[in-house]
Amino acid sequence: MSDPSPPVLSLRGLSTEVRTDRGSARVVDDVSFDVPVAGKVALVGESGSGKTMTAMSVLRLVPSPSAKIVAG
């Protein structure tokens, strides 16, 4: 059996903070996942749970210095 294909996207340790009037707030905390070749991913959660910020961080639209994001 051959090795499985590497993931098309690998995300490790994503944490994102935003600044507010009251200081900084961690809106994403230590998220990790892989997207397999020909795979699908759905970000599902309640309002305010960090779905949009996770997606924006993966796209590098907001800084997430602690994350390791590897695109295959």
C-alpha positions in Angstrom: 0.0 0.0 0.0 1.4 3.5 -0.9 1.5 6.4 1.5 -1.6 8.5 1.5 -1.5 11.8 -0.3 -0.4 14.8 1.8 -3.3 17.1 2.7 -4.1 20.0 0.4 -4.2 22.2 3.5 -2.7 21.5 7.0 -3.4 23.9 9.8 -1.8 23.6 13.3 -2.2 25.7 16.4 -4.2 28.6 14.9 -4.9 31.2 17.5 -6.1 34.7 16.6 -6.6 37.8 18.7 -8.4 41.0 17.9 -8.1 44.3 19.7 -11.3 45.8 21.2 -12.0 48.9 23.2 -11.6 46.7 26.3 -8.2 45.2 25.3 -7.5 42.2 23.2 -9.7 39.1 22.9 -8.7 35.7 21.7 -11.4 34.7 19.1 -9.8 31.5 17.8 -7.8 29.3 20.2 -5.5 26.4 19.1 -7.4 25.2 16.1 -5.9 22.3 14.0 -7.2 20.4 11.0 -6.2 18.8 7.7 -8.1 19.0 4.4 -7.5 15.9 2.3 -7.1 15.9 -1.4 -10.6 16.0 -2.9 -11.9 16.5 0.6 -14.5 19.0 1.9 -14.5 21.0 5.1 -17.4 22.8 6.8 -16.8 25.3 9.6 -19.9 24.9 11.7 -20.7 26.6 15.0 -22.9 29.1 16.8 -22.9 32.8 16.1 -19.7 34.3 17.4 -17.8 31.1 17.7 -14.9 32.1 15.4 -15.8 30.6 12.0 -15.2 33.8 10.0 -12.0 34.6 11.9 -10.7 31.1 11.3 -11.4 31.4 7.6 -9.8 34.8 7.4 -6.8 33.6 9.3 -6.3 30.6 6.9 -6.5 33.1 4.0 -4.0 35.3 5.9 -6.3 38.3 5.9 -5.6 38.6 9.7 -2.3 37.9 11.4 -2.0 34.6 13.3 1.7 34.4 14.2 1.4 31.2 16.2 -0.2 29.2 13.4 1.5 26.8 11.0 -0.4 26.9 7.7 0.8 24.7 4.9 -0.9 24.6 1.5 -0.2 21.6 -0.7 
